[in-house]
Every structure is written in structure tokens, then in C-alpha cells.
């Protein structure tokens, strides 16, 4: 039964039908979670009800999904929705090889290029013990840039029985129950003799089919074909190929290869498809005069000696003409295909499902860091994978099929290459480290407290954002003491050193939405800075003369003048749908010679407020998906004050009973709402008139705002907690030299701020206990964030509540519990506060990813049974696809000309 467009199978929405095959109907669909188009093969109902067959197919699908190669159409998974079982496949654009052959024989050089890519696909599958079993032109697609994709690897095991009217060259195989001898799998015109006889098959069956496909490309006709399926099978078993149909210019090596592939006895057949690939590459590299050698089998032997000289002369003349013709054909083909200049090529690297990329779950605070990088020469990729529940760096040379784990890099995140490509820098265990590609143990360079973003400059200095990007820092690549770079107290999570080593680009903003960051340049010698661009993150200068940056989940490019550090032309969108993490770190990397890698996806800061109970069950709150910041529930739990981030940040009030959502602030960039104990007022931090400060306003929006504090020009302030008696306000302050202190603002008398806790470490997320006797807060004094409690107003000692890391502590309304987060783990600790403070061992409530917004990102209801959190929209927690674009600069220069070659 045909499925209508708009039908949804889980996260997949059907867009239209692509075709009907023996294994079921094929549809174009949109994966709404990853925002990408896929192909869906809906399995027939009879198939899904055959328990044995389905179980066998599920086992095969898991194995096939592990195939990862640019010339293999990927299998993303086998899924079900209701009673419907379906395969999710890579959607491959272009024409099939059968459509190409219908136009006539394929030119020899082009056929060699195509068959080489087919051989590469078969080679990687055979190395993993996977046999295609149904290789044929209709299972091979060719894109507009001549990239070959082999489809349906191994899926012949699930084909239906054929109908009597099937077209012989496309006829599906007759299937017999069972998986061993007696089972025929494949398509009649491309079956090996042993396959046609129902015998056991191995990789030599694919080699036979490969020979059939290459022969058909060169001749324009199937090598074996009869009027009916039985006639075709008989021809496969009985007949020999008609070698006279091959073009006379077919290289000798290709003729020999075809003969070896199409040996009926598998014991005499070519043993390894890798040998076929080598033969084809040799043929492509031969000089034209050798490529066009005429097969001597088509020349009649002349015994009469006196006729030998004229024939030889004629052969020489003909050979000369053929050579000239060959040179013209090859040059014409090369020119027509754009091979004189390396073409832009796209492919996806699909990681095994059991070894996806390791992103938010494996980094400090559950805030995604860059997880992929490409070497400057474009030869090597390094990415972070989840290997048995531990993040570890993985090296994938682009000229090899397999990747390998890099020893000693457990817990790694944010990898980046040295300028010479010989070293990989990364973070782990709150340390900056490097490891050589040549091998050996990693070298620790310095301490790094919750770092984010890094760049290895041309002067052997490494730049990174320490303390969540709050301190732009540099350190020698040989190690040493990190030195801060003054940039006015701004956040800098994405540093990029320019080629002269004297200037550095970074993005920063006083707002929360990365789409509205500004890109700045700072002199590493004088500290002078200037704005390069408004609205963008992740600046990257390219040797092509472009500035690359991200905006709204896409990659933008503009002409850039290195001397003036200014944009000299309009910004143009060049790649859509790049994954970006919560604070704007985007998952892409570009080599110096134009290899681009990126993760497909969307902006990680887009989410929806939801209720989450103590078991992790989610209940929707009817608010739109957008960029949110910190929030708090009113004391009675009936209203939510929440930061909404766009071009400016504002505080909005949502009322649960009536469903109203009203804007409270109208000026400045406003963050961190805190309710007064009676729920009548809201205090918040705001940047306006060139500085931060704390303001208070009536929660119903009436009356004017009142300024409570004014910070110095380079400081940042955020309200955190209002005491239950209404007499004091806790707030945090950050500046260029101190990344977090806790202050108290008395709300009676002189109202002069007083420090509560000032140390060399970062302290924030402070909160009064309901009885007013204690203050809970977060500190990195141990080297990582933990939750502590101190008495108020003091003096006294301190108690550590969390045991394995923690932040964002919040008291329950009755003061008997402390809720906090540890990345994706949501924790609770029972506490006693009446006489002395005592905390029991923390308990895990549940584990799941919710957006770690700037500010408090969870808040419990008055009864403590559920919390408000921000659920991400459209982000895959376990991505396993890396997109690769080779020679991308050619395309970039066409889109955004710079005048540079």
C-alpha cells in the first residue's frame, strides 16, 4: 500500500515515493531530529511477520550498518513505528549506472574511473566479511560530480520471489528458505554460476558480478541475457562472453581483468577485488599509446610473408591514427569531467553505531566542545568517539578505510592539530595535553579549568578559553604557566590566531544567543581590539582569502583583508545545517588545502521548557522552541521567570494557569531572574549604558525599574538568590582577573555590596537556604566544579555536598534536599540544616541531556517532585556521521570570489 506524503514514522516524515523493489517500497523522508533527507525502505507486511526471516535480517542489518566508506550507501538503522518495519538509508542523489548504460556504451576512461570506485567499495566490504550478493547497475549510483555509491550491500538476503514478467536484467532472485546451500540470492543477469546453481557463495560471487557490470559498461549490453529467468540462468552456467563486443581500444589489462573476473570456476577466478582495483589504476595511468593497444585476438594471422609488410605498414598507420584518437578521447574526457582541476567531492564517514561521536555527555558541565578536526594538509581526521563508555581520540587517515584509537587519550575532548600536523592537542582531566601522531604517551602542558576552544598558532603558542572561555589564555606548546590575555572581561570560547601570529580572532557577546555574537580582533602585542563583524561565531581565516564563521546553524564566508583585519565584501551562506553546541562552538574544521569536515545538525541552543519528574519523565510546557537562558519558578510555583535570548536578552514571565507569556524587560541585555520572597518583584542582571548592574522591577510589569548596583566597565554581575527575610541579595561578579566571586547586597540601610567569598577560584551559583542560615554554591577549588555549603553570615567551615563533580545547586522549598546537575546526571542529596549542617551521600535521580543554558538551567517545584528544564530540539545525542568535502576551496571561490588563485 502506497504511503502518502506527510505520513510520519517516528521522527521520519515521508516526502514522496522513490520506487518499488522486491524488498518493499522506497520513499524519500526527512529525519526531523537531524534535519536531513533519508531514504526509507518499508518492509512488506509478510516479511515483518516472518519471525525467523526478520531476526536474520536484523542481524545482517547491524553488520551492514558498520560499513563506512565514501563509495558505499550508508545504512543508518532498522527501525519500527507501530506495526511498520523500515530501513533508514542514506539518500543518494544522481543517476543509476543502468540509466547511464541505457544511453549507450560508457567511454573506456570513464568506465575505468567508475569501476575503480566500485572496486574500492567492494574491497572494504570484503575485508569485513560482507558480500554484496546482488551487485548490478541499478544498485550503483553516480552523482553529478562522478562520485559512485554502491547501494543495498547484503540486502539481497531479504529479496522477494520474482514475478513471471520481470525484466531479466533487473529480475530479483528466487529465494528458498534457509541460509545455506540451496538458497539463490542475486539478480539473474549478474549471478555467478555457483550462485545460479544454488551453491554456497563468497566474495568471488561479487567479483563475477563486478566483471558483468564492467563488461556492460564497455559494450552497452549485459554479458548474459535470455528471454526468461531460466534462459538467463542457463546462459550464465553454459555460455561464454562475446569478447568481440568489447571496443577495440579496450586496454589489454582490462581485457585480461574481465577474463579473470568471468571465469566460471570460482577456483580459477580472480581471488581479490583489490587486485581488480590495482589493474584498473594501472590502466588509467598507462600512456595513451599503450592504453589503446588493439587486442591481438581480433587480428587475423597472416601466414603469407609477402603480405606481412603491407599489413604491418597499415597497422602502423592505423596505430598512429588510433593513438591520436586516444589522446583526443582521453583529453576530451578529462576536460569534460573537470579532472584537469581536482573536482569538489562530497562523502560521509559513518561511524559504527556502537562507537558514535562523544560530545555533550563526555565533556565538563554537559556543554558540547568541538569534537572533530582535520590536519592542515587535509590528510588526517581526528575525532572523539565513545569507546565502551569512555571518550577517546580516533585517527582516520583519508587515504585509508579504517580508523584507529589513539592510546592514552581517554577522557579527551576538543582536539586540534599543530601547524605541522604532527601533534594533536586536546583537553582531558582539566589539563591541556598533546600527543604525537608518530606514537607515544600524551604530554601534559598545563592545568586548564573547564576549558573550551583552542588554536595552535604559528609561533608555537597554544591559545584557549580557560574557565568556560572566561579567560583567554596562551601557553607554550612545550608547556609552562598559562598567561591570560586581557580582552575586557568578555567570553572567548573560539580563538583563532591569524597567520602573522600577532593578531587573534574570537567571538564574544554580552547576550546569550550565539547568533548575535560579534567577531573581534585583538593584538597579542598591544591588547588593542576592534570589531570585525556583527552577528557570528567561530571565526576561521582561510588561505583562500576568506573569513569563515557560523550563524544560525550555517557556515558563512566573506572576503577578508589580513592587513586591515576587515571584511571587504558581503557574507554569503556556503554550507547549511552544521551542528553547533550550546555556547556556539560549531562542529567543523577546514584544512589549509581546502578539505572541509563538519557534523550535520542544528543549533544546540534551541529548546523548550518542560517539566521533568524525579524518574526523568517529561511533561510538555506550552512554550515555543527558541533560545532560552536562566530561569526560576516563583515561590508559589505558579509563574516562571525566564530569560529569552535573541538580538537582546529579556526576562519574560509565564503564568501556568492562564498560559500567558509576557515580556518584563524592555531595555538592555537582561539575565538571571530572581524572585522576591513574596513573589511580587523580580531582580535581574542587565548590561546597559556601557556596564553591568542589578535591577529590580515589579513582576506584573508595573512601575519603573530600579538600579541596585553598577559594576566596573570590565565586570559582569548576575543576581543569584534573595534571602527568605527579604533583607539581602546574593550575586556573582566576574572580571578580567577574577572568574567568579560571591557578593551580598544588603537591601536595607546603605545597600553597599559586601564580599561573601573571594578566592583565587571561581565561585558562583550561590543560594540562601530557606531558613537563611546557609549558603550553597559552586566552586572549582578542587580542580573541577563541586557543590559546597557555608554558614551565613559566617564565620565557619565548609562542607562539600557533591562527590564526583557538580554545579547549579538549588535548595528544595523545605530545605531538606539539594538538587544539582553533573553534566547529564541529575542529582539530589538529603541534608540537615537545623543545628549543624549535614549532607547524605548524593543519589542519582536520572541521566539525560537537557540544555545547560547560561545561568541556572533547572528549578524544582515547591513540592520537590519535578523540575523545570530545557529540552533540546533537533540535536542527536549520539551522532555518527562526519561529512567530508574535498577540494572545497574551488567551490568556495566560485561562491565568494576573492581574486586569489
C-alpha positions, 0 to 999 in steps of 0.5 A: 500500500502506497504511503502518502506524503506527510505520513510520519514514522517516528521522527521520519516524515515521508516526502514522496515515493522513490520506487518499488523493489522486491524488498518493499517500497522506497520513499524519500523522508526527512529525519526531523531530529537531524534535519536531513533527507533519508531514504526509507525502505518499508518492509512488506507486511509478510516479511515483518511477520516472518519471525525467523526471516526478520531476526536474520535480517536484523542481524545482517542489518547491524553488520551492514550498518558498520560499513563506512566508506565514501563509495558505499550507501550508508545504512543508518538503522532498522527501525519500527513505528507501530506495526511498520518495519523500515530501513533508514538509508542514506539518500543518494542523489544522481543517476543509476549506472543502468540509466547511464548504460541505457544511453549507450556504451560508457567511454573506456576512461570513464568506465575505468574511473567508475569501476575503480570506485566500485572496486574500492567499495567492494574491497572494504566490504570484503575485508569485513566479511560482507558480500554484496550478493546482488551487485548490478547497475541499478544498485550503483549510483553516480552523482553529478560530480562522478562520485559512485555509491554502491547501494543495498550491500547484503540486502539481497538476503531479504529479496522477494520471489520474482514475478513471471514478467520481470525484466531479466536484467533487473529480475530479483532472485528466487529465494528458498528458505534457509541460509545455506546451500540451496538458497539463490540470492542475486539478480539473474543477469549478474549471478555467478554460476555457483550462485545460479546453481544454488551453491554456497557463495563468497566474495568471488560471487561479487567479483563475477558480478563486478566483471558483468557490470564492467563488461556492460559498461564497455559494450552497452549490453549485459554479458548474459541475457535470455528471454526468461529467468531460466534462459538467463540462468542457463546462459550464465552456467553454459555460455561464454562472453562475446569478447568481440563486443568489447571496443577495440581500444579496450586496454589489454589489462582490462581485457585480461581483468574481465577474463579473470573476473568471468571465469566460471570456476570460482577456483580459477577466478580472480581471488581479490577485488583489490587486485581488480582495483590495482589493474584498473589504476594501472590502466588509467595511468598507462600512456595513451599509446599503450592504453589503446593497444588493439587486442591481438585476438581480433587480428587475423594471422597472416601466414603469407610473408609477402603480405606481412609488410603491407599489413604491418605498414597499415597497422602502423598507420592505423596505430598512429591514427588510433593513438591520436584518437586516444589522446583526443578521447582521453583529453576530451574526457578529462576536460569534460569531467573537470579532472584537469582541476581536482573536482569538489567531492562530497562523502560521509564517514559513518561511524559504527553505531556502537562507537558514535561521536562523544560530545555533550555527555563526555565533556565538563558541565554537559556543554558540547566542545568541538569534537572533530578536526582535520590536519592542515594538509587535509590528510588526517581526521581526528575525532572523539568517539565513545569507546565502551563508555569512555571518550577517546581520540580516533585517527582516520587517515583519508587515504585509508578505510579504517580508523584507529584509537589513539592510546592514552587519550581517554577522557579527551575532548576538543582536539586540534592539530599543530601547524605541522600536523604532527601533534594533536592537542586536546583537553582531558582531566582539566589539563591541556595535553598533546600527543604525537601522531608518530606514537607515544604517551600524551604530554601534559602542558598545563592545568586548564579549568573547564576549558573550551576552544583552542588554536595552535598558532604559528609561533608555537603558542597554544591559545584557549578559553580557560574557565568556560572561555572566561579567560583567554589564555596562551601557553607554550606548546612545550608547556609552562604557566598559562598567561591570560590575555586581557580582552575586557572581561568578555567570553572567548570560547573560539580563538583563532590566531591569524597567520602573522601570529600577532593578531587573534580572532574570537567571538564574544557577546554580552547576550546569550544567543550565539547568533548575535555574537560579534567577531573581534580582533585583538593584538597579542602585542598591544591588547588593542581590539576592534570589531570585525563583524556583527552577528557570528561565531567561530571565526576561521581565516582561510588561505583562500582569502576568506573569513569563515564563521557560523550563524544560525546553524550555517557556515558563512564566508566573506572576503577578508583583508589580513592587513586591515583585519576587515571584511571587504565584501558581503557574507554569503551562506556556503554550507547549511545545517552544521551542528553547533553546541550550546555556547556556539562552538560549531562542529567543523574544521577546514584544512589549509588545502581546502578539505572541509569536515563538519557534523550535520545538525542544528543549533544546540541552543534551541529548546523548550521548557518542560517539566521533568519528574524525579524518574526523568519523565517529561511533561510538555510546557506550552512554550515555543522552541527558541533560545532560552537562558536562566530561569526560576519558578516563583515561590508559589510555583505558579509563574516562571521567570525566564530569560529569552535570548535573541538580538537582546536578552529579556526576562519574560514571565509565564503564568501556568494557569492562564498560559500567558507569556509576557515580556518584563524587560524592555531595555538592555541585555537582561539575565538571571531572574530572581524572585522576591520572597513574596513573589511580587518583584523580580531582580535581574542582571542587565548590561546597559549604558556601557556596564553591568548592574542589578535591577529590580522591577515589579513582576506584573510589569508595573512601575519603573525599574530600579538600579541596585548596583553598577559594576566596573566597565570590565565586570559582569554581575548576575543576581543569584538568590534573595534571602527568605527575610527579604533583607539581602541579595546574593550575586556573582561578579566576574572580571578580567582577573577574577572568574567568579566571586560571591557578593551580598547586597544588603537591601536595607540601610546603605545597600553597599555590596559586601564580599561573601567569598573571594578566592583565587577560584571561581565561585558562583551559583550561590543560594540562601537556604530557606531558613537563611542560615546557609549558603550553597554554591559552586566552586572549582577549588578542587580542580573541577566544579563541586557543590559546597555549603557555608554558614551565613553570615559566617564565620565557619567551615565548609562542607562539600555536598557533591562527590564526583563533580557538580554545579547549579545547586538549588535548595528544595522549598523545605530545605531538606534536599539539594538538587544539582546537575553533573553534566547529564546526571541529575542529582539530589542529596538529603541534608540537615540544616537545623543545628549543624549542617549535614549532607547524605551521600548524593543519589542519582535521580536520572541521566539525560541531556537537557540544555545547560543554558547560561545561568541556572538551567533547572528549578524544582517545584515547591513540592520537590517532585519535578523540575523545570528544564530545557529540552533540546530540539533537533540535536542527536545525542549520539551522532555518527556521521562526519561529512567530508568535502574535498577540494572545497576551496574551488567551490568556495571561490566560485561562491565568494570570489576573492581574486586569489588563485 
